[in-house]
Amino acid sequence: SMQRGWNVKYKKRGKSLCTLYPQEGYFKALVIVSESNRVEVDLFINTCCDYIKKIYNEVNFFNGSKWLMIQVDSLLVLNDMLELIKFRA
């Protein structure tokens, strides 16, 4: 795990969707973006809030995926994060 403390892992058909790390007043979400979805995700990222764009553009692909640690503290970020998870489902 990337964050200390407890976490909640969500899976669908054995495939990891995301991991949530509760904090006080917000939570962090680890969302992994596969390089196989890169074209679709790149197009989607252009519609996201500046915070999500910044995280996505700062992280490089490593072993075929990007590991995005997203601080979810607003509805805007939450909605973008939920859309990103759909690429994993």
HTML snippet that shows the backbone in 3Dmol.js (N, CA, C, O; Angstrom):
<script src="https://3Dmol.org/build/3Dmol-min.js"></script>
<div id="view" style="width:600px;height:400px;position:relative"></div>
<script>
const pdb = `
ATOM      1  N   SER A   1       0.827  -1.191   0.000  1.00  0.00           N
ATOM      2  CA  SER A   1       0.000   0.000   0.000  1.00  0.00           C
ATOM      3  C   SER A   1       0.866   1.248   0.000  1.00  0.00           C
ATOM      4  O   SER A   1       1.959   1.263   0.567  1.00  0.00           O
ATOM      5  N   MET A   2       0.374   2.278  -0.632  1.00  0.00           N
ATOM      6  CA  MET A   2       1.142   3.511  -0.756  1.00  0.00           C
ATOM      7  C   MET A   2       0.924   4.469   0.417  1.00  0.00           C
ATOM      8  O   MET A   2       1.691   5.418   0.581  1.00  0.00           O
ATOM      9  N   GLN A   3      -0.089   4.242   1.221  1.00  0.00           N
ATOM     10  CA  GLN A   3      -0.443   5.164   2.300  1.00  0.00           C
ATOM     11  C   GLN A   3      -0.502   4.390   3.612  1.00  0.00           C
ATOM     12  O   GLN A   3      -0.985   3.258   3.648  1.00  0.00           O
ATOM     13  N   ARG A   4      -0.012   4.996   4.685  1.00  0.00           N
ATOM     14  CA  ARG A   4      -0.060   4.350   5.996  1.00  0.00           C
ATOM     15  C   ARG A   4      -1.487   4.331   6.532  1.00  0.00           C
ATOM     16  O   ARG A   4      -2.308   5.167   6.156  1.00  0.00           O
ATOM     17  N   GLY A   5      -1.780   3.369   7.415  1.00  0.00           N
ATOM     18  CA  GLY A   5      -3.118   3.265   7.986  1.00  0.00           C
ATOM     19  C   GLY A   5      -3.928   2.202   7.259  1.00  0.00           C
ATOM     20  O   GLY A   5      -3.375   1.365   6.545  1.00  0.00           O
ATOM     21  N   TRP A   6      -5.231   2.243   7.446  1.00  0.00           N
ATOM     22  CA  TRP A   6      -6.063   1.219   6.831  1.00  0.00           C
ATOM     23  C   TRP A   6      -6.592   1.699   5.483  1.00  0.00           C
ATOM     24  O   TRP A   6      -6.588   2.892   5.180  1.00  0.00           O
ATOM     25  N   ASN A   7      -7.046   0.735   4.683  1.00  0.00           N
ATOM     26  CA  ASN A   7      -7.564   1.073   3.362  1.00  0.00           C
ATOM     27  C   ASN A   7      -8.683   0.112   2.982  1.00  0.00           C
ATOM     28  O   ASN A   7      -8.886  -0.919   3.624  1.00  0.00           O
ATOM     29  N   VAL A   8      -9.397   0.474   1.931  1.00  0.00           N
ATOM     30  CA  VAL A   8     -10.477  -0.355   1.398  1.00  0.00           C
ATOM     31  C   VAL A   8     -10.173  -0.588  -0.075  1.00  0.00           C
ATOM     32  O   VAL A   8      -9.997   0.357  -0.844  1.00  0.00           O
ATOM     33  N   LYS A   9     -10.112  -1.868  -0.458  1.00  0.00           N
ATOM     34  CA  LYS A   9      -9.810  -2.209  -1.847  1.00  0.00           C
ATOM     35  C   LYS A   9     -11.089  -2.658  -2.540  1.00  0.00           C
ATOM     36  O   LYS A   9     -11.833  -3.491  -2.022  1.00  0.00           O
ATOM     37  N   TYR A  10     -11.329  -2.097  -3.712  1.00  0.00           N
ATOM     38  CA  TYR A  10     -12.495  -2.468  -4.499  1.00  0.00           C
ATOM     39  C   TYR A  10     -12.041  -3.258  -5.714  1.00  0.00           C
ATOM     40  O   TYR A  10     -11.114  -2.869  -6.425  1.00  0.00           O
ATOM     41  N   LYS A  11     -12.727  -4.392  -5.936  1.00  0.00           N
ATOM     42  CA  LYS A  11     -12.407  -5.259  -7.069  1.00  0.00           C
ATOM     43  C   LYS A  11     -13.688  -5.633  -7.799  1.00  0.00           C
ATOM     44  O   LYS A  11     -14.777  -5.632  -7.225  1.00  0.00           O
ATOM     45  N   LYS A  12     -13.530  -5.949  -9.071  1.00  0.00           N
ATOM     46  CA  LYS A  12     -14.641  -6.457  -9.875  1.00  0.00           C
ATOM     47  C   LYS A  12     -14.101  -7.613 -10.695  1.00  0.00           C
ATOM     48  O   LYS A  12     -13.147  -7.447 -11.455  1.00  0.00           O
ATOM     49  N   ARG A  13     -14.705  -8.783 -10.544  1.00  0.00           N
ATOM     50  CA  ARG A  13     -14.257 -10.004 -11.229  1.00  0.00           C
ATOM     51  C   ARG A  13     -12.772 -10.257 -11.014  1.00  0.00           C
ATOM     52  O   ARG A  13     -12.064 -10.668 -11.934  1.00  0.00           O
ATOM     53  N   GLY A  14     -12.304 -10.008  -9.794  1.00  0.00           N
ATOM     54  CA  GLY A  14     -10.914 -10.266  -9.447  1.00  0.00           C
ATOM     55  C   GLY A  14      -9.937  -9.189  -9.876  1.00  0.00           C
ATOM     56  O   GLY A  14      -8.748  -9.281  -9.572  1.00  0.00           O
ATOM     57  N   LYS A  15     -10.415  -8.171 -10.576  1.00  0.00           N
ATOM     58  CA  LYS A  15      -9.552  -7.089 -11.061  1.00  0.00           C
ATOM     59  C   LYS A  15      -9.697  -5.877 -10.142  1.00  0.00           C
ATOM     60  O   LYS A  15     -10.808  -5.448  -9.832  1.00  0.00           O
ATOM     61  N   SER A  16      -8.565  -5.337  -9.715  1.00  0.00           N
ATOM     62  CA  SER A  16      -8.579  -4.181  -8.824  1.00  0.00           C
ATOM     63  C   SER A  16      -9.146  -2.956  -9.535  1.00  0.00           C
ATOM     64  O   SER A  16      -8.714  -2.614 -10.635  1.00  0.00           O
ATOM     65  N   LEU A  17     -10.123  -2.293  -8.896  1.00  0.00           N
ATOM     66  CA  LEU A  17     -10.679  -1.057  -9.442  1.00  0.00           C
ATOM     67  C   LEU A  17      -9.978   0.160  -8.846  1.00  0.00           C
ATOM     68  O   LEU A  17      -9.574   1.074  -9.565  1.00  0.00           O
ATOM     69  N   CYS A  18      -9.839   0.157  -7.514  1.00  0.00           N
ATOM     70  CA  CYS A  18      -9.166   1.254  -6.821  1.00  0.00           C
ATOM     71  C   CYS A  18      -8.958   0.855  -5.363  1.00  0.00           C
ATOM     72  O   CYS A  18      -9.531  -0.121  -4.879  1.00  0.00           O
ATOM     73  N   THR A  19      -8.131   1.627  -4.683  1.00  0.00           N
ATOM     74  CA  THR A  19      -7.929   1.466  -3.245  1.00  0.00           C
ATOM     75  C   THR A  19      -8.169   2.822  -2.605  1.00  0.00           C
ATOM     76  O   THR A  19      -7.612   3.829  -3.043  1.00  0.00           O
ATOM     77  N   LEU A  20      -9.002   2.847  -1.562  1.00  0.00           N
ATOM     78  CA  LEU A  20      -9.320   4.097  -0.870  1.00  0.00           C
ATOM     79  C   LEU A  20      -8.622   4.141   0.478  1.00  0.00           C
ATOM     80  O   LEU A  20      -8.575   3.150   1.206  1.00  0.00           O
ATOM     81  N   TYR A  21      -8.083   5.309   0.796  1.00  0.00           N
ATOM     82  CA  TYR A  21      -7.369   5.542   2.049  1.00  0.00           C
ATOM     83  C   TYR A  21      -8.078   6.665   2.795  1.00  0.00           C
ATOM     84  O   TYR A  21      -7.886   7.835   2.464  1.00  0.00           O
ATOM     85  N   PRO A  22      -8.903   6.332   3.804  1.00  0.00           N
ATOM     86  CA  PRO A  22      -9.625   7.367   4.548  1.00  0.00           C
ATOM     87  C   PRO A  22      -8.673   8.292   5.303  1.00  0.00           C
ATOM     88  O   PRO A  22      -7.697   7.845   5.906  1.00  0.00           O
ATOM     89  N   GLN A  23      -8.969   9.568   5.259  1.00  0.00           N
ATOM     90  CA  GLN A  23      -8.247  10.598   5.996  1.00  0.00           C
ATOM     91  C   GLN A  23      -9.301  11.396   6.767  1.00  0.00           C
ATOM     92  O   GLN A  23     -10.496  11.131   6.639  1.00  0.00           O
ATOM     93  N   GLU A  24      -8.874  12.344   7.542  1.00  0.00           N
ATOM     94  CA  GLU A  24      -9.837  13.161   8.271  1.00  0.00           C
ATOM     95  C   GLU A  24     -10.391  14.244   7.346  1.00  0.00           C
ATOM     96  O   GLU A  24      -9.666  15.156   6.949  1.00  0.00           O
ATOM     97  N   GLY A  25     -11.675  14.142   7.006  1.00  0.00           N
ATOM     98  CA  GLY A  25     -12.335  15.131   6.170  1.00  0.00           C
ATOM     99  C   GLY A  25     -12.253  14.878   4.669  1.00  0.00           C
ATOM    100  O   GLY A  25     -12.848  15.623   3.890  1.00  0.00           O
ATOM    101  N   TYR A  26     -11.540  13.859   4.256  1.00  0.00           N
ATOM    102  CA  TYR A  26     -11.413  13.522   2.840  1.00  0.00           C
ATOM    103  C   TYR A  26     -10.863  12.102   2.736  1.00  0.00           C
ATOM    104  O   TYR A  26     -10.656  11.442   3.754  1.00  0.00           O
ATOM    105  N   PHE A  27     -10.628  11.634   1.527  1.00  0.00           N
ATOM    106  CA  PHE A  27      -9.943  10.354   1.357  1.00  0.00           C
ATOM    107  C   PHE A  27      -9.036  10.442   0.142  1.00  0.00           C
ATOM    108  O   PHE A  27      -9.199  11.311  -0.714  1.00  0.00           O
ATOM    109  N   LYS A  28      -8.086   9.533   0.085  1.00  0.00           N
ATOM    110  CA  LYS A  28      -7.215   9.420  -1.081  1.00  0.00           C
ATOM    111  C   LYS A  28      -7.605   8.153  -1.819  1.00  0.00           C
ATOM    112  O   LYS A  28      -8.002   7.160  -1.210  1.00  0.00           O
ATOM    113  N   ALA A  29      -7.488   8.199  -3.130  1.00  0.00           N
ATOM    114  CA  ALA A  29      -7.816   7.044  -3.957  1.00  0.00           C
ATOM    115  C   ALA A  29      -6.631   6.721  -4.852  1.00  0.00           C
ATOM    116  O   ALA A  29      -6.099   7.594  -5.538  1.00  0.00           O
ATOM    117  N   LEU A  30      -6.229   5.468  -4.837  1.00  0.00           N
ATOM    118  CA  LEU A  30      -5.206   4.994  -5.758  1.00  0.00           C
ATOM    119  C   LEU A  30      -5.930   4.368  -6.943  1.00  0.00           C
ATOM    120  O   LEU A  30      -6.610   3.351  -6.806  1.00  0.00           O
ATOM    121  N   VAL A  31      -5.775   4.988  -8.103  1.00  0.00           N
ATOM    122  CA  VAL A  31      -6.395   4.489  -9.328  1.00  0.00           C
ATOM    123  C   VAL A  31      -5.272   4.176 -10.308  1.00  0.00           C
ATOM    124  O   VAL A  31      -4.421   5.023 -10.581  1.00  0.00           O
ATOM    125  N   ILE A  32      -5.274   2.965 -10.830  1.00  0.00           N
ATOM    126  CA  ILE A  32      -4.238   2.545 -11.767  1.00  0.00           C
ATOM    127  C   ILE A  32      -4.806   2.599 -13.179  1.00  0.00           C
ATOM    128  O   ILE A  32      -5.840   2.001 -13.475  1.00  0.00           O
ATOM    129  N   VAL A  33      -4.110   3.326 -14.039  1.00  0.00           N
ATOM    130  CA  VAL A  33      -4.524   3.463 -15.435  1.00  0.00           C
ATOM    131  C   VAL A  33      -3.613   2.589 -16.290  1.00  0.00           C
ATOM    132  O   VAL A  33      -2.392   2.744 -16.274  1.00  0.00           O
ATOM    133  N   SER A  34      -4.215   1.678 -17.029  1.00  0.00           N
ATOM    134  CA  SER A  34      -3.453   0.759 -17.877  1.00  0.00           C
ATOM    135  C   SER A  34      -3.069   1.428 -19.194  1.00  0.00           C
ATOM    136  O   SER A  34      -3.840   2.201 -19.762  1.00  0.00           O
ATOM    137  N   GLU A  35      -1.874   1.120 -19.662  1.00  0.00           N
ATOM    138  CA  GLU A  35      -1.420   1.673 -20.939  1.00  0.00           C
ATOM    139  C   GLU A  35      -2.291   1.181 -22.095  1.00  0.00           C
ATOM    140  O   GLU A  35      -2.350   1.825 -23.143  1.00  0.00           O
ATOM    141  N   SER A  36      -2.962   0.052 -21.915  1.00  0.00           N
ATOM    142  CA  SER A  36      -3.841  -0.466 -22.968  1.00  0.00           C
ATOM    143  C   SER A  36      -5.057   0.434 -23.190  1.00  0.00           C
ATOM    144  O   SER A  36      -5.688   0.366 -24.244  1.00  0.00           O
ATOM    145  N   ASN A  37      -5.391   1.272 -22.213  1.00  0.00           N
ATOM    146  CA  ASN A  37      -6.510   2.216 -22.322  1.00  0.00           C
ATOM    147  C   ASN A  37      -6.015   3.641 -22.571  1.00  0.00           C
ATOM    148  O   ASN A  37      -6.786   4.594 -22.457  1.00  0.00           O
ATOM    149  N   ARG A  38      -4.768   3.786 -22.901  1.00  0.00           N
ATOM    150  CA  ARG A  38      -4.135   5.112 -22.949  1.00  0.00           C
ATOM    151  C   ARG A  38      -4.861   6.103 -23.866  1.00  0.00           C
ATOM    152  O   ARG A  38      -5.084   7.247 -23.471  1.00  0.00           O
ATOM    153  N   VAL A  39      -5.232   5.687 -25.076  1.00  0.00           N
ATOM    154  CA  VAL A  39      -5.872   6.604 -26.023  1.00  0.00           C
ATOM    155  C   VAL A  39      -7.178   7.136 -25.451  1.00  0.00           C
ATOM    156  O   VAL A  39      -7.429   8.341 -25.478  1.00  0.00           O
ATOM    157  N   GLU A  40      -8.015   6.230 -24.929  1.00  0.00           N
ATOM    158  CA  GLU A  40      -9.304   6.639 -24.372  1.00  0.00           C
ATOM    159  C   GLU A  40      -9.124   7.523 -23.138  1.00  0.00           C
ATOM    160  O   GLU A  40      -9.814   8.530 -22.980  1.00  0.00           O
ATOM    161  N   VAL A  41      -8.196   7.140 -22.271  1.00  0.00           N
ATOM    162  CA  VAL A  41      -7.969   7.908 -21.044  1.00  0.00           C
ATOM    163  C   VAL A  41      -7.389   9.281 -21.376  1.00  0.00           C
ATOM    164  O   VAL A  41      -7.788  10.278 -20.773  1.00  0.00           O
ATOM    165  N   ASP A  42      -6.460   9.349 -22.322  1.00  0.00           N
ATOM    166  CA  ASP A  42      -5.900  10.646 -22.725  1.00  0.00           C
ATOM    167  C   ASP A  42      -7.002  11.591 -23.205  1.00  0.00           C
ATOM    168  O   ASP A  42      -6.988  12.777 -22.877  1.00  0.00           O
ATOM    169  N   LEU A  43      -7.945  11.076 -23.971  1.00  0.00           N
ATOM    170  CA  LEU A  43      -9.067  11.900 -24.433  1.00  0.00           C
ATOM    171  C   LEU A  43      -9.940  12.337 -23.265  1.00  0.00           C
ATOM    172  O   LEU A  43     -10.366  13.490 -23.196  1.00  0.00           O
ATOM    173  N   PHE A  44     -10.206  11.406 -22.342  1.00  0.00           N
ATOM    174  CA  PHE A  44     -11.037  11.728 -21.178  1.00  0.00           C
ATOM    175  C   PHE A  44     -10.374  12.768 -20.280  1.00  0.00           C
ATOM    176  O   PHE A  44     -11.045  13.672 -19.783  1.00  0.00           O
ATOM    177  N   ILE A  45      -9.075  12.651 -20.069  1.00  0.00           N
ATOM    178  CA  ILE A  45      -8.351  13.546 -19.161  1.00  0.00           C
ATOM    179  C   ILE A  45      -8.540  15.003 -19.569  1.00  0.00           C
ATOM    180  O   ILE A  45      -8.570  15.886 -18.711  1.00  0.00           O
ATOM    181  N   ASN A  46      -8.666  15.261 -20.861  1.00  0.00           N
ATOM    182  CA  ASN A  46      -8.874  16.637 -21.330  1.00  0.00           C
ATOM    183  C   ASN A  46     -10.162  17.250 -20.809  1.00  0.00           C
ATOM    184  O   ASN A  46     -10.303  18.473 -20.806  1.00  0.00           O
ATOM    185  N   THR A  47     -11.111  16.421 -20.366  1.00  0.00           N
ATOM    186  CA  THR A  47     -12.384  16.923 -19.837  1.00  0.00           C
ATOM    187  C   THR A  47     -12.365  17.054 -18.313  1.00  0.00           C
ATOM    188  O   THR A  47     -13.328  17.543 -17.722  1.00  0.00           O
ATOM    189  N   CYS A  48     -11.289  16.624 -17.683  1.00  0.00           N
ATOM    190  CA  CYS A  48     -11.199  16.605 -16.215  1.00  0.00           C
ATOM    191  C   CYS A  48     -10.808  17.965 -15.647  1.00  0.00           C
ATOM    192  O   CYS A  48     -10.388  18.872 -16.365  1.00  0.00           O
ATOM    193  N   CYS A  49     -10.962  18.069 -14.335  1.00  0.00           N
ATOM    194  CA  CYS A  49     -10.534  19.278 -13.630  1.00  0.00           C
ATOM    195  C   CYS A  49      -9.005  19.393 -13.691  1.00  0.00           C
ATOM    196  O   CYS A  49      -8.308  18.415 -13.964  1.00  0.00           O
ATOM    197  N   ASP A  50      -8.505  20.588 -13.435  1.00  0.00           N
ATOM    198  CA  ASP A  50      -7.061  20.848 -13.527  1.00  0.00           C
ATOM    199  C   ASP A  50      -6.250  19.949 -12.603  1.00  0.00           C
ATOM    200  O   ASP A  50      -5.148  19.532 -12.958  1.00  0.00           O
ATOM    201  N   TYR A  51      -6.784  19.644 -11.416  1.00  0.00           N
ATOM    202  CA  TYR A  51      -6.072  18.803 -10.448  1.00  0.00           C
ATOM    203  C   TYR A  51      -5.810  17.404 -11.020  1.00  0.00           C
ATOM    204  O   TYR A  51      -4.693  16.894 -10.929  1.00  0.00           O
ATOM    205  N   ILE A  52      -6.827  16.795 -11.602  1.00  0.00           N
ATOM    206  CA  ILE A  52      -6.680  15.455 -12.186  1.00  0.00           C
ATOM    207  C   ILE A  52      -5.730  15.506 -13.385  1.00  0.00           C
ATOM    208  O   ILE A  52      -4.886  14.625 -13.545  1.00  0.00           O
ATOM    209  N   LYS A  53      -5.863  16.525 -14.221  1.00  0.00           N
ATOM    210  CA  LYS A  53      -4.952  16.683 -15.368  1.00  0.00           C
ATOM    211  C   LYS A  53      -3.508  16.756 -14.900  1.00  0.00           C
ATOM    212  O   LYS A  53      -2.626  16.120 -15.477  1.00  0.00           O
ATOM    213  N   LYS A  54      -3.272  17.535 -13.851  1.00  0.00           N
ATOM    214  CA  LYS A  54      -1.916  17.722 -13.326  1.00  0.00           C
ATOM    215  C   LYS A  54      -1.329  16.391 -12.853  1.00  0.00           C
ATOM    216  O   LYS A  54      -0.202  16.044 -13.206  1.00  0.00           O
ATOM    217  N   ILE A  55      -2.092  15.656 -12.057  1.00  0.00           N
ATOM    218  CA  ILE A  55      -1.614  14.364 -11.550  1.00  0.00           C
ATOM    219  C   ILE A  55      -1.322  13.419 -12.714  1.00  0.00           C
ATOM    220  O   ILE A  55      -0.260  12.800 -12.770  1.00  0.00           O
ATOM    221  N   TYR A  56      -2.261  13.317 -13.629  1.00  0.00           N
ATOM    222  CA  TYR A  56      -2.106  12.391 -14.757  1.00  0.00           C
ATOM    223  C   TYR A  56      -0.872  12.734 -15.590  1.00  0.00           C
ATOM    224  O   TYR A  56      -0.119  11.843 -15.985  1.00  0.00           O
ATOM    225  N   ASN A  57      -0.666  14.015 -15.852  1.00  0.00           N
ATOM    226  CA  ASN A  57       0.457  14.433 -16.698  1.00  0.00           C
ATOM    227  C   ASN A  57       1.802  14.350 -15.988  1.00  0.00           C
ATOM    228  O   ASN A  57       2.834  14.240 -16.649  1.00  0.00           O
ATOM    229  N   GLU A  58       1.814  14.400 -14.654  1.00  0.00           N
ATOM    230  CA  GLU A  58       3.067  14.322 -13.898  1.00  0.00           C
ATOM    231  C   GLU A  58       3.566  12.887 -13.723  1.00  0.00           C
ATOM    232  O   GLU A  58       4.764  12.663 -13.549  1.00  0.00           O
ATOM    233  N   VAL A  59       2.658  11.924 -13.769  1.00  0.00           N
ATOM    234  CA  VAL A  59       3.021  10.522 -13.537  1.00  0.00           C
ATOM    235  C   VAL A  59       3.337   9.856 -14.875  1.00  0.00           C
ATOM    236  O   VAL A  59       2.587   9.998 -15.841  1.00  0.00           O
ATOM    237  N   ASN A  60       4.443   9.135 -14.921  1.00  0.00           N
ATOM    238  CA  ASN A  60       4.835   8.409 -16.132  1.00  0.00           C
ATOM    239  C   ASN A  60       4.340   6.970 -16.081  1.00  0.00           C
ATOM    240  O   ASN A  60       4.127   6.411 -15.005  1.00  0.00           O
ATOM    241  N   PHE A  61       4.162   6.382 -17.252  1.00  0.00           N
ATOM    242  CA  PHE A  61       3.823   4.968 -17.306  1.00  0.00           C
ATOM    243  C   PHE A  61       5.022   4.163 -16.835  1.00  0.00           C
ATOM    244  O   PHE A  61       6.158   4.436 -17.223  1.00  0.00           O
ATOM    245  N   PHE A  62       4.761   3.168 -15.995  1.00  0.00           N
ATOM    246  CA  PHE A  62       5.797   2.282 -15.477  1.00  0.00           C
ATOM    247  C   PHE A  62       5.255   0.864 -15.531  1.00  0.00           C
ATOM    248  O   PHE A  62       4.207   0.579 -14.952  1.00  0.00           O
ATOM    249  N   ASN A  63       5.945  -0.016 -16.210  1.00  0.00           N
ATOM    250  CA  ASN A  63       5.494  -1.405 -16.378  1.00  0.00           C
ATOM    251  C   ASN A  63       4.060  -1.474 -16.901  1.00  0.00           C
ATOM    252  O   ASN A  63       3.280  -2.325 -16.473  1.00  0.00           O
ATOM    253  N   GLY A  64       3.717  -0.584 -17.821  1.00  0.00           N
ATOM    254  CA  GLY A  64       2.421  -0.645 -18.479  1.00  0.00           C
ATOM    255  C   GLY A  64       1.273   0.036 -17.770  1.00  0.00           C
ATOM    256  O   GLY A  64       0.121  -0.143 -18.162  1.00  0.00           O
ATOM    257  N   SER A  65       1.558   0.826 -16.716  1.00  0.00           N
ATOM    258  CA  SER A  65       0.459   1.509 -16.030  1.00  0.00           C
ATOM    259  C   SER A  65       0.931   2.781 -15.331  1.00  0.00           C
ATOM    260  O   SER A  65       2.118   2.969 -15.063  1.00  0.00           O
ATOM    261  N   LYS A  66      -0.044   3.646 -15.048  1.00  0.00           N
ATOM    262  CA  LYS A  66       0.191   4.845 -14.238  1.00  0.00           C
ATOM    263  C   LYS A  66      -0.538   4.641 -12.919  1.00  0.00           C
ATOM    264  O   LYS A  66      -1.702   4.240 -12.904  1.00  0.00           O
ATOM    265  N   TRP A  67       0.141   4.915 -11.816  1.00  0.00           N
ATOM    266  CA  TRP A  67      -0.463   4.810 -10.498  1.00  0.00           C
ATOM    267  C   TRP A  67      -0.783   6.220 -10.023  1.00  0.00           C
ATOM    268  O   TRP A  67       0.117   6.988  -9.685  1.00  0.00           O
ATOM    269  N   LEU A  68      -2.066   6.556  -9.999  1.00  0.00           N
ATOM    270  CA  LEU A  68      -2.499   7.901  -9.641  1.00  0.00           C
ATOM    271  C   LEU A  68      -3.023   7.924  -8.207  1.00  0.00           C
ATOM    272  O   LEU A  68      -4.010   7.258  -7.898  1.00  0.00           O
ATOM    273  N   MET A  69      -2.372   8.682  -7.338  1.00  0.00           N
ATOM    274  CA  MET A  69      -2.849   8.869  -5.964  1.00  0.00           C
ATOM    275  C   MET A  69      -3.601  10.194  -5.945  1.00  0.00           C
ATOM    276  O   MET A  69      -3.001  11.265  -6.035  1.00  0.00           O
ATOM    277  N   ILE A  70      -4.915  10.104  -5.826  1.00  0.00           N
ATOM    278  CA  ILE A  70      -5.790  11.264  -5.964  1.00  0.00           C
ATOM    279  C   ILE A  70      -6.383  11.632  -4.608  1.00  0.00           C
ATOM    280  O   ILE A  70      -6.993  10.794  -3.944  1.00  0.00           O
ATOM    281  N   GLN A  71      -6.203  12.881  -4.203  1.00  0.00           N
ATOM    282  CA  GLN A  71      -6.830  13.371  -2.972  1.00  0.00           C
ATOM    283  C   GLN A  71      -8.241  13.824  -3.330  1.00  0.00           C
ATOM    284  O   GLN A  71      -8.422  14.794  -4.066  1.00  0.00           O
ATOM    285  N   VAL A  72      -9.233  13.119  -2.806  1.00  0.00           N
ATOM    286  CA  VAL A  72     -10.630  13.399  -3.131  1.00  0.00           C
ATOM    287  C   VAL A  72     -11.222  14.252  -2.014  1.00  0.00           C
ATOM    288  O   VAL A  72     -11.548  13.760  -0.934  1.00  0.00           O
ATOM    289  N   ASP A  73     -11.350  15.551  -2.308  1.00  0.00           N
ATOM    290  CA  ASP A  73     -11.860  16.482  -1.305  1.00  0.00           C
ATOM    291  C   ASP A  73     -12.914  17.424  -1.883  1.00  0.00           C
ATOM    292  O   ASP A  73     -13.270  18.429  -1.268  1.00  0.00           O
ATOM    293  N   SER A  74     -13.411  17.081  -3.082  1.00  0.00           N
ATOM    294  CA  SER A  74     -14.488  17.870  -3.687  1.00  0.00           C
ATOM    295  C   SER A  74     -15.298  16.963  -4.613  1.00  0.00           C
ATOM    296  O   SER A  74     -14.826  15.909  -5.040  1.00  0.00           O
ATOM    297  N   LEU A  75     -16.522  17.391  -4.914  1.00  0.00           N
ATOM    298  CA  LEU A  75     -17.368  16.612  -5.820  1.00  0.00           C
ATOM    299  C   LEU A  75     -16.786  16.563  -7.228  1.00  0.00           C
ATOM    300  O   LEU A  75     -16.924  15.556  -7.922  1.00  0.00           O
ATOM    301  N   LEU A  76     -16.145  17.626  -7.644  1.00  0.00           N
ATOM    302  CA  LEU A  76     -15.533  17.671  -8.969  1.00  0.00           C
ATOM    303  C   LEU A  76     -14.466  16.588  -9.112  1.00  0.00           C
ATOM    304  O   LEU A  76     -14.447  15.853 -10.100  1.00  0.00           O
ATOM    305  N   VAL A  77     -13.584  16.496  -8.129  1.00  0.00           N
ATOM    306  CA  VAL A  77     -12.530  15.477  -8.145  1.00  0.00           C
ATOM    307  C   VAL A  77     -13.148  14.083  -8.029  1.00  0.00           C
ATOM    308  O   VAL A  77     -12.728  13.157  -8.723  1.00  0.00           O
ATOM    309  N   LEU A  78     -14.139  13.932  -7.158  1.00  0.00           N
ATOM    310  CA  LEU A  78     -14.811  12.640  -6.989  1.00  0.00           C
ATOM    311  C   LEU A  78     -15.402  12.157  -8.309  1.00  0.00           C
ATOM    312  O   LEU A  78     -15.214  11.000  -8.684  1.00  0.00           O
ATOM    313  N   ASN A  79     -16.107  13.023  -9.007  1.00  0.00           N
ATOM    314  CA  ASN A  79     -16.733  12.622 -10.272  1.00  0.00           C
ATOM    315  C   ASN A  79     -15.695  12.227 -11.318  1.00  0.00           C
ATOM    316  O   ASN A  79     -15.886  11.247 -12.038  1.00  0.00           O
ATOM    317  N   ASP A  80     -14.605  12.977 -11.408  1.00  0.00           N
ATOM    318  CA  ASP A  80     -13.541  12.622 -12.354  1.00  0.00           C
ATOM    319  C   ASP A  80     -12.900  11.286 -11.982  1.00  0.00           C
ATOM    320  O   ASP A  80     -12.611  10.467 -12.854  1.00  0.00           O
ATOM    321  N   MET A  81     -12.679  11.071 -10.678  1.00  0.00           N
ATOM    322  CA  MET A  81     -12.081   9.816 -10.221  1.00  0.00           C
ATOM    323  C   MET A  81     -12.994   8.633 -10.558  1.00  0.00           C
ATOM    324  O   MET A  81     -12.517   7.596 -11.018  1.00  0.00           O
ATOM    325  N   LEU A  82     -14.290   8.783 -10.333  1.00  0.00           N
ATOM    326  CA  LEU A  82     -15.236   7.706 -10.636  1.00  0.00           C
ATOM    327  C   LEU A  82     -15.239   7.379 -12.127  1.00  0.00           C
ATOM    328  O   LEU A  82     -15.351   6.213 -12.506  1.00  0.00           O
ATOM    329  N   GLU A  83     -15.119   8.388 -12.965  1.00  0.00           N
ATOM    330  CA  GLU A  83     -15.046   8.151 -14.409  1.00  0.00           C
ATOM    331  C   GLU A  83     -13.759   7.415 -14.778  1.00  0.00           C
ATOM    332  O   GLU A  83     -13.772   6.542 -15.646  1.00  0.00           O
ATOM    333  N   LEU A  84     -12.648   7.761 -14.124  1.00  0.00           N
ATOM    334  CA  LEU A  84     -11.380   7.059 -14.379  1.00  0.00           C
ATOM    335  C   LEU A  84     -11.487   5.582 -14.025  1.00  0.00           C
ATOM    336  O   LEU A  84     -10.956   4.724 -14.729  1.00  0.00           O
ATOM    337  N   ILE A  85     -12.178   5.296 -12.929  1.00  0.00           N
ATOM    338  CA  ILE A  85     -12.336   3.905 -12.486  1.00  0.00           C
ATOM    339  C   ILE A  85     -13.093   3.081 -13.531  1.00  0.00           C
ATOM    340  O   ILE A  85     -12.845   1.884 -13.673  1.00  0.00           O
ATOM    341  N   LYS A  86     -13.996   3.706 -14.248  1.00  0.00           N
ATOM    342  CA  LYS A  86     -14.769   2.985 -15.270  1.00  0.00           C
ATOM    343  C   LYS A  86     -13.869   2.377 -16.344  1.00  0.00           C
ATOM    344  O   LYS A  86     -14.230   1.374 -16.959  1.00  0.00           O
ATOM    345  N   PHE A  87     -12.705   2.974 -16.571  1.00  0.00           N
ATOM    346  CA  PHE A  87     -11.771   2.404 -17.547  1.00  0.00           C
ATOM    347  C   PHE A  87     -11.169   1.096 -17.043  1.00  0.00           C
ATOM    348  O   PHE A  87     -10.655   0.308 -17.836  1.00  0.00           O
ATOM    349  N   ARG A  88     -11.227   0.855 -15.722  1.00  0.00           N
ATOM    350  CA  ARG A  88     -10.710  -0.382 -15.125  1.00  0.00           C
ATOM    351  C   ARG A  88     -11.751  -1.489 -15.130  1.00  0.00           C
ATOM    352  O   ARG A  88     -11.403  -2.670 -15.123  1.00  0.00           O
ATOM    353  N   ALA A  89     -13.010  -1.121 -15.142  1.00  0.00           N
ATOM    354  CA  ALA A  89     -14.096  -2.103 -14.986  1.00  0.00           C
ATOM    355  C   ALA A  89     -14.285  -2.959 -16.222  1.00  0.00           C
ATOM    356  O   ALA A  89     -15.157  -3.828 -16.243  1.00  0.00           O
TER     357      ALA A  89
END
`;
const viewer = $3Dmol.createViewer("view");
viewer.addModel(pdb, "pdb");
viewer.setStyle({}, {cartoon: {color: "spectrum"}});
viewer.zoomTo();
viewer.render();
</script>
